[in-house]
Amino acid sequence: MKNALIPVVTMVGGGIPALVGGSVIIEYIFNLPGMGRLMIDALNGRDYPIISAINLIMATIVIANNLFIDLTYGWLDPRIHYQ
């Protein structure tokens, strides 16, 4: 059963970056407060330190997600091991 979960983990984990990136668009369209709205306001105001910080946070979330997915592969399938 665990071996069959690897494609499921891949698909679910691949959707996380889309959720992070989609938050910018959703917050802008529906005028919701959040990091996405802050990023759009910073882009319009050319506030480069805030733009850099939000990009760093979003990239960290995506990289941590990918690391979690890779470690989950090793837990689900004992044939996969990291040295």
PyMOL Python script that loads the backbone (N, CA, C, O; Angstrom):
from pymol import cmd

cmd.read_pdbstr("""\
ATOM      1  N   MET A   1       0.820  -1.194   0.000  1.00  0.00           N
ATOM      2  CA  MET A   1       0.000   0.000   0.000  1.00  0.00           C
ATOM      3  C   MET A   1       0.867   1.261   0.000  1.00  0.00           C
ATOM      4  O   MET A   1       0.565   2.237  -0.687  1.00  0.00           O
ATOM      5  N   LYS A   2       1.954   1.222   0.788  1.00  0.00           N
ATOM      6  CA  LYS A   2       2.808   2.402   0.858  1.00  0.00           C
ATOM      7  C   LYS A   2       3.432   2.730  -0.495  1.00  0.00           C
ATOM      8  O   LYS A   2       3.566   3.899  -0.855  1.00  0.00           O
ATOM      9  N   ASN A   3       3.811   1.695  -1.242  1.00  0.00           N
ATOM     10  CA  ASN A   3       4.430   1.928  -2.547  1.00  0.00           C
ATOM     11  C   ASN A   3       3.471   2.614  -3.510  1.00  0.00           C
ATOM     12  O   ASN A   3       3.899   3.367  -4.385  1.00  0.00           O
ATOM     13  N   ALA A   4       2.194   2.359  -3.354  1.00  0.00           N
ATOM     14  CA  ALA A   4       1.204   2.958  -4.247  1.00  0.00           C
ATOM     15  C   ALA A   4       0.956   4.430  -3.931  1.00  0.00           C
ATOM     16  O   ALA A   4       0.350   5.134  -4.738  1.00  0.00           O
ATOM     17  N   LEU A   5       1.408   4.905  -2.783  1.00  0.00           N
ATOM     18  CA  LEU A   5       1.191   6.297  -2.402  1.00  0.00           C
ATOM     19  C   LEU A   5       2.202   7.267  -3.022  1.00  0.00           C
ATOM     20  O   LEU A   5       2.006   8.480  -2.952  1.00  0.00           O
ATOM     21  N   ILE A   6       3.259   6.763  -3.615  1.00  0.00           N
ATOM     22  CA  ILE A   6       4.284   7.649  -4.171  1.00  0.00           C
ATOM     23  C   ILE A   6       3.715   8.568  -5.258  1.00  0.00           C
ATOM     24  O   ILE A   6       4.011   9.762  -5.222  1.00  0.00           O
ATOM     25  N   PRO A   7       2.923   8.092  -6.218  1.00  0.00           N
ATOM     26  CA  PRO A   7       2.338   9.031  -7.185  1.00  0.00           C
ATOM     27  C   PRO A   7       1.364  10.023  -6.549  1.00  0.00           C
ATOM     28  O   PRO A   7       1.248  11.161  -7.004  1.00  0.00           O
ATOM     29  N   VAL A   8       0.671   9.596  -5.506  1.00  0.00           N
ATOM     30  CA  VAL A   8      -0.261  10.504  -4.820  1.00  0.00           C
ATOM     31  C   VAL A   8       0.513  11.620  -4.135  1.00  0.00           C
ATOM     32  O   VAL A   8       0.124  12.786  -4.214  1.00  0.00           O
ATOM     33  N   VAL A   9       1.599  11.274  -3.466  1.00  0.00           N
ATOM     34  CA  VAL A   9       2.439  12.275  -2.799  1.00  0.00           C
ATOM     35  C   VAL A   9       3.025  13.231  -3.829  1.00  0.00           C
ATOM     36  O   VAL A   9       3.124  14.432  -3.577  1.00  0.00           O
ATOM     37  N   THR A  10       3.409  12.710  -4.978  1.00  0.00           N
ATOM     38  CA  THR A  10       3.958  13.559  -6.029  1.00  0.00           C
ATOM     39  C   THR A  10       2.926  14.568  -6.524  1.00  0.00           C
ATOM     40  O   THR A  10       3.241  15.746  -6.693  1.00  0.00           O
ATOM     41  N   MET A  11       1.719  14.121  -6.754  1.00  0.00           N
ATOM     42  CA  MET A  11       0.680  15.023  -7.269  1.00  0.00           C
ATOM     43  C   MET A  11       0.243  16.044  -6.225  1.00  0.00           C
ATOM     44  O   MET A  11       0.072  17.221  -6.542  1.00  0.00           O
ATOM     45  N   VAL A  12       0.064  15.603  -4.995  1.00  0.00           N
ATOM     46  CA  VAL A  12      -0.356  16.530  -3.937  1.00  0.00           C
ATOM     47  C   VAL A  12       0.761  17.525  -3.641  1.00  0.00           C
ATOM     48  O   VAL A  12       0.509  18.720  -3.489  1.00  0.00           O
ATOM     49  N   GLY A  13       1.976  17.036  -3.561  1.00  0.00           N
ATOM     50  CA  GLY A  13       3.109  17.916  -3.291  1.00  0.00           C
ATOM     51  C   GLY A  13       3.388  18.877  -4.430  1.00  0.00           C
ATOM     52  O   GLY A  13       3.882  19.981  -4.201  1.00  0.00           O
ATOM     53  N   GLY A  14       3.080  18.477  -5.646  1.00  0.00           N
ATOM     54  CA  GLY A  14       3.265  19.373  -6.783  1.00  0.00           C
ATOM     55  C   GLY A  14       2.257  20.500  -6.824  1.00  0.00           C
ATOM     56  O   GLY A  14       2.472  21.502  -7.506  1.00  0.00           O
ATOM     57  N   GLY A  15       1.169  20.352  -6.110  1.00  0.00           N
ATOM     58  CA  GLY A  15       0.156  21.400  -6.068  1.00  0.00           C
ATOM     59  C   GLY A  15       0.454  22.506  -5.074  1.00  0.00           C
ATOM     60  O   GLY A  15      -0.132  23.585  -5.164  1.00  0.00           O
ATOM     61  N   ILE A  16       1.339  22.267  -4.140  1.00  0.00           N
ATOM     62  CA  ILE A  16       1.658  23.267  -3.121  1.00  0.00           C
ATOM     63  C   ILE A  16       2.270  24.534  -3.730  1.00  0.00           C
ATOM     64  O   ILE A  16       1.847  25.629  -3.359  1.00  0.00           O
ATOM     65  N   PRO A  17       3.242  24.443  -4.641  1.00  0.00           N
ATOM     66  CA  PRO A  17       3.756  25.680  -5.252  1.00  0.00           C
ATOM     67  C   PRO A  17       2.683  26.454  -6.017  1.00  0.00           C
ATOM     68  O   PRO A  17       2.727  27.683  -6.075  1.00  0.00           O
ATOM     69  N   ALA A  18       1.735  25.751  -6.594  1.00  0.00           N
ATOM     70  CA  ALA A  18       0.641  26.437  -7.288  1.00  0.00           C
ATOM     71  C   ALA A  18      -0.244  27.182  -6.299  1.00  0.00           C
ATOM     72  O   ALA A  18      -0.744  28.264  -6.608  1.00  0.00           O
ATOM     73  N   LEU A  19      -0.440  26.619  -5.122  1.00  0.00           N
ATOM     74  CA  LEU A  19      -1.217  27.307  -4.096  1.00  0.00           C
ATOM     75  C   LEU A  19      -0.498  28.552  -3.595  1.00  0.00           C
ATOM     76  O   LEU A  19      -1.122  29.591  -3.378  1.00  0.00           O
ATOM     77  N   VAL A  20       0.809  28.447  -3.412  1.00  0.00           N
ATOM     78  CA  VAL A  20       1.585  29.600  -2.944  1.00  0.00           C
ATOM     79  C   VAL A  20       1.574  30.698  -4.002  1.00  0.00           C
ATOM     80  O   VAL A  20       1.367  31.867  -3.679  1.00  0.00           O
ATOM     81  N   GLY A  21       1.792  30.335  -5.247  1.00  0.00           N
ATOM     82  CA  GLY A  21       1.773  31.326  -6.321  1.00  0.00           C
ATOM     83  C   GLY A  21       0.386  31.859  -6.602  1.00  0.00           C
ATOM     84  O   GLY A  21       0.229  33.027  -6.955  1.00  0.00           O
ATOM     85  N   GLY A  22      -0.615  31.022  -6.450  1.00  0.00           N
ATOM     86  CA  GLY A  22      -1.980  31.454  -6.691  1.00  0.00           C
ATOM     87  C   GLY A  22      -2.512  32.391  -5.632  1.00  0.00           C
ATOM     88  O   GLY A  22      -3.478  33.117  -5.866  1.00  0.00           O
ATOM     89  N   SER A  23      -1.886  32.381  -4.463  1.00  0.00           N
ATOM     90  CA  SER A  23      -2.345  33.276  -3.402  1.00  0.00           C
ATOM     91  C   SER A  23      -2.171  34.739  -3.792  1.00  0.00           C
ATOM     92  O   SER A  23      -2.952  35.595  -3.377  1.00  0.00           O
ATOM     93  N   VAL A  24      -1.154  35.020  -4.583  1.00  0.00           N
ATOM     94  CA  VAL A  24      -0.935  36.395  -5.036  1.00  0.00           C
ATOM     95  C   VAL A  24      -2.113  36.866  -5.885  1.00  0.00           C
ATOM     96  O   VAL A  24      -2.612  37.977  -5.704  1.00  0.00           O
ATOM     97  N   ILE A  25      -2.544  36.034  -6.791  1.00  0.00           N
ATOM     98  CA  ILE A  25      -3.635  36.409  -7.694  1.00  0.00           C
ATOM     99  C   ILE A  25      -4.962  36.474  -6.951  1.00  0.00           C
ATOM    100  O   ILE A  25      -5.731  37.417  -7.138  1.00  0.00           O
ATOM    101  N   ILE A  26      -5.239  35.477  -6.106  1.00  0.00           N
ATOM    102  CA  ILE A  26      -6.508  35.429  -5.382  1.00  0.00           C
ATOM    103  C   ILE A  26      -6.634  36.609  -4.416  1.00  0.00           C
ATOM    104  O   ILE A  26      -7.700  37.217  -4.318  1.00  0.00           O
ATOM    105  N   GLU A  27      -5.566  36.932  -3.714  1.00  0.00           N
ATOM    106  CA  GLU A  27      -5.623  38.050  -2.769  1.00  0.00           C
ATOM    107  C   GLU A  27      -5.795  39.378  -3.492  1.00  0.00           C
ATOM    108  O   GLU A  27      -6.437  40.293  -2.975  1.00  0.00           O
ATOM    109  N   TYR A  28      -5.234  39.481  -4.663  1.00  0.00           N
ATOM    110  CA  TYR A  28      -5.390  40.724  -5.419  1.00  0.00           C
ATOM    111  C   TYR A  28      -6.806  40.864  -5.975  1.00  0.00           C
ATOM    112  O   TYR A  28      -7.396  41.943  -5.919  1.00  0.00           O
ATOM    113  N   ILE A  29      -7.344  39.775  -6.509  1.00  0.00           N
ATOM    114  CA  ILE A  29      -8.678  39.831  -7.118  1.00  0.00           C
ATOM    115  C   ILE A  29      -9.749  40.109  -6.063  1.00  0.00           C
ATOM    116  O   ILE A  29     -10.626  40.946  -6.277  1.00  0.00           O
ATOM    117  N   PHE A  30      -9.684  39.413  -4.925  1.00  0.00           N
ATOM    118  CA  PHE A  30     -10.719  39.537  -3.904  1.00  0.00           C
ATOM    119  C   PHE A  30     -10.376  40.553  -2.826  1.00  0.00           C
ATOM    120  O   PHE A  30     -11.104  40.671  -1.840  1.00  0.00           O
ATOM    121  N   ASN A  31      -9.281  41.289  -2.994  1.00  0.00           N
ATOM    122  CA  ASN A  31      -8.871  42.354  -2.084  1.00  0.00           C
ATOM    123  C   ASN A  31      -8.724  41.834  -0.645  1.00  0.00           C
ATOM    124  O   ASN A  31      -9.202  42.451   0.307  1.00  0.00           O
ATOM    125  N   LEU A  32      -8.056  40.698  -0.519  1.00  0.00           N
ATOM    126  CA  LEU A  32      -7.817  40.088   0.780  1.00  0.00           C
ATOM    127  C   LEU A  32      -6.451  40.518   1.303  1.00  0.00           C
ATOM    128  O   LEU A  32      -5.515  40.657   0.515  1.00  0.00           O
ATOM    129  N   PRO A  33      -6.311  40.731   2.603  1.00  0.00           N
ATOM    130  CA  PRO A  33      -4.992  41.049   3.145  1.00  0.00           C
ATOM    131  C   PRO A  33      -4.138  39.781   3.223  1.00  0.00           C
ATOM    132  O   PRO A  33      -4.638  38.705   3.554  1.00  0.00           O
ATOM    133  N   GLY A  34      -2.874  39.915   2.921  1.00  0.00           N
ATOM    134  CA  GLY A  34      -1.970  38.774   2.996  1.00  0.00           C
ATOM    135  C   GLY A  34      -0.677  39.080   2.275  1.00  0.00           C
ATOM    136  O   GLY A  34      -0.444  40.197   1.813  1.00  0.00           O
ATOM    137  N   MET A  35       0.163  38.052   2.189  1.00  0.00           N
ATOM    138  CA  MET A  35       1.467  38.254   1.561  1.00  0.00           C
ATOM    139  C   MET A  35       1.346  38.526   0.068  1.00  0.00           C
ATOM    140  O   MET A  35       2.133  39.293  -0.487  1.00  0.00           O
ATOM    141  N   GLY A  36       0.383  37.917  -0.577  1.00  0.00           N
ATOM    142  CA  GLY A  36       0.196  38.153  -2.006  1.00  0.00           C
ATOM    143  C   GLY A  36      -0.190  39.592  -2.285  1.00  0.00           C
ATOM    144  O   GLY A  36       0.339  40.220  -3.202  1.00  0.00           O
ATOM    145  N   ARG A  37      -1.107  40.106  -1.495  1.00  0.00           N
ATOM    146  CA  ARG A  37      -1.529  41.503  -1.648  1.00  0.00           C
ATOM    147  C   ARG A  37      -0.367  42.447  -1.331  1.00  0.00           C
ATOM    148  O   ARG A  37      -0.168  43.451  -2.015  1.00  0.00           O
ATOM    149  N   LEU A  38       0.395  42.114  -0.287  1.00  0.00           N
ATOM    150  CA  LEU A  38       1.568  42.920   0.062  1.00  0.00           C
ATOM    151  C   LEU A  38       2.578  42.939  -1.076  1.00  0.00           C
ATOM    152  O   LEU A  38       3.205  43.965  -1.339  1.00  0.00           O
ATOM    153  N   MET A  39       2.733  41.805  -1.748  1.00  0.00           N
ATOM    154  CA  MET A  39       3.675  41.748  -2.857  1.00  0.00           C
ATOM    155  C   MET A  39       3.206  42.612  -4.029  1.00  0.00           C
ATOM    156  O   MET A  39       4.014  43.313  -4.637  1.00  0.00           O
ATOM    157  N   ILE A  40       1.932  42.571  -4.348  1.00  0.00           N
ATOM    158  CA  ILE A  40       1.411  43.401  -5.438  1.00  0.00           C
ATOM    159  C   ILE A  40       1.577  44.884  -5.105  1.00  0.00           C
ATOM    160  O   ILE A  40       1.972  45.679  -5.957  1.00  0.00           O
ATOM    161  N   ASP A  41       1.269  45.248  -3.854  1.00  0.00           N
ATOM    162  CA  ASP A  41       1.437  46.644  -3.442  1.00  0.00           C
ATOM    163  C   ASP A  41       2.907  47.060  -3.490  1.00  0.00           C
ATOM    164  O   ASP A  41       3.226  48.188  -3.867  1.00  0.00           O
ATOM    165  N   ALA A  42       3.791  46.153  -3.110  1.00  0.00           N
ATOM    166  CA  ALA A  42       5.223  46.460  -3.170  1.00  0.00           C
ATOM    167  C   ALA A  42       5.706  46.573  -4.615  1.00  0.00           C
ATOM    168  O   ALA A  42       6.567  47.399  -4.920  1.00  0.00           O
ATOM    169  N   LEU A  43       5.160  45.752  -5.496  1.00  0.00           N
ATOM    170  CA  LEU A  43       5.527  45.854  -6.911  1.00  0.00           C
ATOM    171  C   LEU A  43       5.066  47.184  -7.502  1.00  0.00           C
ATOM    172  O   LEU A  43       5.795  47.818  -8.265  1.00  0.00           O
ATOM    173  N   ASN A  44       3.862  47.597  -7.149  1.00  0.00           N
ATOM    174  CA  ASN A  44       3.371  48.874  -7.645  1.00  0.00           C
ATOM    175  C   ASN A  44       4.150  50.051  -7.077  1.00  0.00           C
ATOM    176  O   ASN A  44       4.334  51.063  -7.754  1.00  0.00           O
ATOM    177  N   GLY A  45       4.609  49.921  -5.829  1.00  0.00           N
ATOM    178  CA  GLY A  45       5.363  50.993  -5.199  1.00  0.00           C
ATOM    179  C   GLY A  45       6.868  50.871  -5.382  1.00  0.00           C
ATOM    180  O   GLY A  45       7.623  51.705  -4.882  1.00  0.00           O
ATOM    181  N   ARG A  46       7.309  49.845  -6.090  1.00  0.00           N
ATOM    182  CA  ARG A  46       8.733  49.575  -6.324  1.00  0.00           C
ATOM    183  C   ARG A  46       9.528  49.520  -5.024  1.00  0.00           C
ATOM    184  O   ARG A  46      10.583  50.140  -4.891  1.00  0.00           O
ATOM    185  N   ASP A  47       9.000  48.773  -4.083  1.00  0.00           N
ATOM    186  CA  ASP A  47       9.643  48.581  -2.787  1.00  0.00           C
ATOM    187  C   ASP A  47      10.440  47.273  -2.854  1.00  0.00           C
ATOM    188  O   ASP A  47       9.936  46.206  -2.505  1.00  0.00           O
ATOM    189  N   TYR A  48      11.674  47.376  -3.302  1.00  0.00           N
ATOM    190  CA  TYR A  48      12.476  46.194  -3.608  1.00  0.00           C
ATOM    191  C   TYR A  48      12.811  45.313  -2.408  1.00  0.00           C
ATOM    192  O   TYR A  48      12.829  44.092  -2.562  1.00  0.00           O
ATOM    193  N   PRO A  49      13.076  45.862  -1.222  1.00  0.00           N
ATOM    194  CA  PRO A  49      13.345  44.954  -0.092  1.00  0.00           C
ATOM    195  C   PRO A  49      12.144  44.059   0.270  1.00  0.00           C
ATOM    196  O   PRO A  49      12.328  42.891   0.613  1.00  0.00           O
ATOM    197  N   ILE A  50      10.938  44.593   0.195  1.00  0.00           N
ATOM    198  CA  ILE A  50       9.764  43.772   0.492  1.00  0.00           C
ATOM    199  C   ILE A  50       9.557  42.724  -0.586  1.00  0.00           C
ATOM    200  O   ILE A  50       9.213  41.581  -0.283  1.00  0.00           O
ATOM    201  N   ILE A  51       9.763  43.098  -1.837  1.00  0.00           N
ATOM    202  CA  ILE A  51       9.635  42.133  -2.938  1.00  0.00           C
ATOM    203  C   ILE A  51      10.633  40.996  -2.759  1.00  0.00           C
ATOM    204  O   ILE A  51      10.289  39.827  -2.933  1.00  0.00           O
ATOM    205  N   SER A  52      11.862  41.340  -2.415  1.00  0.00           N
ATOM    206  CA  SER A  52      12.899  40.318  -2.211  1.00  0.00           C
ATOM    207  C   SER A  52      12.555  39.416  -1.029  1.00  0.00           C
ATOM    208  O   SER A  52      12.747  38.202  -1.099  1.00  0.00           O
ATOM    209  N   ALA A  53      12.052  39.997   0.046  1.00  0.00           N
ATOM    210  CA  ALA A  53      11.725  39.203   1.230  1.00  0.00           C
ATOM    211  C   ALA A  53      10.584  38.230   0.940  1.00  0.00           C
ATOM    212  O   ALA A  53      10.640  37.067   1.341  1.00  0.00           O
ATOM    213  N   ILE A  54       9.560  38.699   0.252  1.00  0.00           N
ATOM    214  CA  ILE A  54       8.426  37.816  -0.048  1.00  0.00           C
ATOM    215  C   ILE A  54       8.850  36.719  -1.017  1.00  0.00           C
ATOM    216  O   ILE A  54       8.429  35.572  -0.868  1.00  0.00           O
ATOM    217  N   ASN A  55       9.672  37.050  -2.001  1.00  0.00           N
ATOM    218  CA  ASN A  55      10.185  36.020  -2.912  1.00  0.00           C
ATOM    219  C   ASN A  55      11.004  34.985  -2.153  1.00  0.00           C
ATOM    220  O   ASN A  55      10.909  33.790  -2.433  1.00  0.00           O
ATOM    221  N   LEU A  56      11.804  35.433  -1.199  1.00  0.00           N
ATOM    222  CA  LEU A  56      12.610  34.517  -0.399  1.00  0.00           C
ATOM    223  C   LEU A  56      11.718  33.593   0.432  1.00  0.00           C
ATOM    224  O   LEU A  56      11.977  32.393   0.517  1.00  0.00           O
ATOM    225  N   ILE A  57      10.683  34.141   1.036  1.00  0.00           N
ATOM    226  CA  ILE A  57       9.780  33.329   1.854  1.00  0.00           C
ATOM    227  C   ILE A  57       9.041  32.311   0.985  1.00  0.00           C
ATOM    228  O   ILE A  57       8.937  31.141   1.354  1.00  0.00           O
ATOM    229  N   MET A  58       8.532  32.746  -0.156  1.00  0.00           N
ATOM    230  CA  MET A  58       7.803  31.820  -1.033  1.00  0.00           C
ATOM    231  C   MET A  58       8.729  30.745  -1.592  1.00  0.00           C
ATOM    232  O   MET A  58       8.333  29.585  -1.701  1.00  0.00           O
ATOM    233  N   ALA A  59       9.944  31.113  -1.942  1.00  0.00           N
ATOM    234  CA  ALA A  59      10.901  30.115  -2.440  1.00  0.00           C
ATOM    235  C   ALA A  59      11.274  29.130  -1.346  1.00  0.00           C
ATOM    236  O   ALA A  59      11.442  27.942  -1.619  1.00  0.00           O
ATOM    237  N   THR A  60      11.405  29.600  -0.119  1.00  0.00           N
ATOM    238  CA  THR A  60      11.711  28.709   0.998  1.00  0.00           C
ATOM    239  C   THR A  60      10.585  27.713   1.232  1.00  0.00           C
ATOM    240  O   THR A  60      10.837  26.543   1.521  1.00  0.00           O
ATOM    241  N   ILE A  61       9.353  28.170   1.107  1.00  0.00           N
ATOM    242  CA  ILE A  61       8.206  27.267   1.262  1.00  0.00           C
ATOM    243  C   ILE A  61       8.232  26.187   0.185  1.00  0.00           C
ATOM    244  O   ILE A  61       7.995  25.015   0.480  1.00  0.00           O
ATOM    245  N   VAL A  62       8.515  26.565  -1.047  1.00  0.00           N
ATOM    246  CA  VAL A  62       8.549  25.596  -2.152  1.00  0.00           C
ATOM    247  C   VAL A  62       9.701  24.610  -1.965  1.00  0.00           C
ATOM    248  O   VAL A  62       9.522  23.413  -2.188  1.00  0.00           O
ATOM    249  N   ILE A  63      10.876  25.088  -1.561  1.00  0.00           N
ATOM    250  CA  ILE A  63      12.025  24.198  -1.367  1.00  0.00           C
ATOM    251  C   ILE A  63      11.782  23.252  -0.195  1.00  0.00           C
ATOM    252  O   ILE A  63      12.112  22.069  -0.278  1.00  0.00           O
ATOM    253  N   ALA A  64      11.208  23.760   0.895  1.00  0.00           N
ATOM    254  CA  ALA A  64      10.889  22.892   2.034  1.00  0.00           C
ATOM    255  C   ALA A  64       9.858  21.838   1.645  1.00  0.00           C
ATOM    256  O   ALA A  64       9.932  20.696   2.098  1.00  0.00           O
ATOM    257  N   ASN A  65       8.911  22.214   0.817  1.00  0.00           N
ATOM    258  CA  ASN A  65       7.917  21.262   0.328  1.00  0.00           C
ATOM    259  C   ASN A  65       8.584  20.161  -0.497  1.00  0.00           C
ATOM    260  O   ASN A  65       8.268  18.983  -0.329  1.00  0.00           O
ATOM    261  N   ASN A  66       9.488  20.532  -1.373  1.00  0.00           N
ATOM    262  CA  ASN A  66      10.187  19.529  -2.190  1.00  0.00           C
ATOM    263  C   ASN A  66      11.043  18.604  -1.329  1.00  0.00           C
ATOM    264  O   ASN A  66      11.120  17.405  -1.594  1.00  0.00           O
ATOM    265  N   LEU A  67      11.686  19.155  -0.300  1.00  0.00           N
ATOM    266  CA  LEU A  67      12.469  18.324   0.612  1.00  0.00           C
ATOM    267  C   LEU A  67      11.559  17.344   1.356  1.00  0.00           C
ATOM    268  O   LEU A  67      11.892  16.168   1.505  1.00  0.00           O
ATOM    269  N   PHE A  68      10.414  17.836   1.817  1.00  0.00           N
ATOM    270  CA  PHE A  68       9.455  16.967   2.507  1.00  0.00           C
ATOM    271  C   PHE A  68       8.971  15.846   1.591  1.00  0.00           C
ATOM    272  O   PHE A  68       8.832  14.705   2.032  1.00  0.00           O
ATOM    273  N   ILE A  69       8.717  16.154   0.333  1.00  0.00           N
ATOM    274  CA  ILE A  69       8.272  15.132  -0.622  1.00  0.00           C
ATOM    275  C   ILE A  69       9.358  14.078  -0.814  1.00  0.00           C
ATOM    276  O   ILE A  69       9.066  12.883  -0.808  1.00  0.00           O
ATOM    277  N   ASP A  70      10.600  14.505  -0.985  1.00  0.00           N
ATOM    278  CA  ASP A  70      11.693  13.552  -1.177  1.00  0.00           C
ATOM    279  C   ASP A  70      11.888  12.666   0.051  1.00  0.00           C
ATOM    280  O   ASP A  70      12.121  11.465  -0.083  1.00  0.00           O
ATOM    281  N   LEU A  71      11.796  13.244   1.233  1.00  0.00           N
ATOM    282  CA  LEU A  71      11.936  12.433   2.439  1.00  0.00           C
ATOM    283  C   LEU A  71      10.758  11.484   2.617  1.00  0.00           C
ATOM    284  O   LEU A  71      10.917  10.385   3.149  1.00  0.00           O
ATOM    285  N   THR A  72       9.594  11.897   2.180  1.00  0.00           N
ATOM    286  CA  THR A  72       8.416  11.030   2.249  1.00  0.00           C
ATOM    287  C   THR A  72       8.571   9.837   1.316  1.00  0.00           C
ATOM    288  O   THR A  72       8.116   8.739   1.638  1.00  0.00           O
ATOM    289  N   TYR A  73       9.210  10.036   0.157  1.00  0.00           N
ATOM    290  CA  TYR A  73       9.465   8.908  -0.740  1.00  0.00           C
ATOM    291  C   TYR A  73      10.290   7.837  -0.020  1.00  0.00           C
ATOM    292  O   TYR A  73       9.985   6.648  -0.116  1.00  0.00           O
ATOM    293  N   GLY A  74      11.316   8.252   0.688  1.00  0.00           N
ATOM    294  CA  GLY A  74      12.156   7.295   1.408  1.00  0.00           C
ATOM    295  C   GLY A  74      11.399   6.578   2.511  1.00  0.00           C
ATOM    296  O   GLY A  74      11.680   5.413   2.792  1.00  0.00           O
ATOM    297  N   TRP A  75      10.448   7.247   3.138  1.00  0.00           N
ATOM    298  CA  TRP A  75       9.658   6.621   4.187  1.00  0.00           C
ATOM    299  C   TRP A  75       8.635   5.652   3.600  1.00  0.00           C
ATOM    300  O   TRP A  75       8.380   4.593   4.174  1.00  0.00           O
ATOM    301  N   LEU A  76       8.049   6.010   2.459  1.00  0.00           N
ATOM    302  CA  LEU A  76       7.016   5.166   1.861  1.00  0.00           C
ATOM    303  C   LEU A  76       7.581   3.905   1.215  1.00  0.00           C
ATOM    304  O   LEU A  76       6.976   2.837   1.305  1.00  0.00           O
ATOM    305  N   ASP A  77       8.724   4.023   0.574  1.00  0.00           N
ATOM    306  CA  ASP A  77       9.298   2.888  -0.145  1.00  0.00           C
ATOM    307  C   ASP A  77      10.671   2.579   0.446  1.00  0.00           C
ATOM    308  O   ASP A  77      11.596   3.374   0.276  1.00  0.00           O
ATOM    309  N   PRO A  78      10.828   1.470   1.120  1.00  0.00           N
ATOM    310  CA  PRO A  78      12.116   1.154   1.754  1.00  0.00           C
ATOM    311  C   PRO A  78      13.257   0.928   0.745  1.00  0.00           C
ATOM    312  O   PRO A  78      14.428   0.965   1.123  1.00  0.00           O
ATOM    313  N   ARG A  79      12.928   0.698  -0.509  1.00  0.00           N
ATOM    314  CA  ARG A  79      13.983   0.543  -1.511  1.00  0.00           C
ATOM    315  C   ARG A  79      14.676   1.853  -1.814  1.00  0.00           C
ATOM    316  O   ARG A  79      15.807   1.856  -2.301  1.00  0.00           O
ATOM    317  N   ILE A  80      14.020   2.963  -1.535  1.00  0.00           N
ATOM    318  CA  ILE A  80      14.603   4.278  -1.756  1.00  0.00           C
ATOM    319  C   ILE A  80      15.320   4.684  -0.464  1.00  0.00           C
ATOM    320  O   ILE A  80      14.705   4.806   0.595  1.00  0.00           O
ATOM    321  N   HIS A  81      16.626   4.889  -0.578  1.00  0.00           N
ATOM    322  CA  HIS A  81      17.376   5.347   0.589  1.00  0.00           C
ATOM    323  C   HIS A  81      18.389   6.379   0.123  1.00  0.00           C
ATOM    324  O   HIS A  81      18.890   6.326  -1.000  1.00  0.00           O
ATOM    325  N   TYR A  82      18.675   7.307   1.003  1.00  0.00           N
ATOM    326  CA  TYR A  82      19.583   8.412   0.697  1.00  0.00           C
ATOM    327  C   TYR A  82      20.865   8.194   1.473  1.00  0.00           C
ATOM    328  O   TYR A  82      20.857   7.760   2.625  1.00  0.00           O
ATOM    329  N   GLN A  83      21.973   8.509   0.804  1.00  0.00           N
ATOM    330  CA  GLN A  83      23.269   8.292   1.457  1.00  0.00           C
ATOM    331  C   GLN A  83      23.827   9.576   1.986  1.00  0.00           C
ATOM    332  O   GLN A  83      24.912   9.585   2.567  1.00  0.00           O
TER     333      GLN A  83
END
""", "prot")
cmd.dss("prot")
cmd.show_as("cartoon", "prot")
cmd.util.cbc("prot")
cmd.orient("prot")
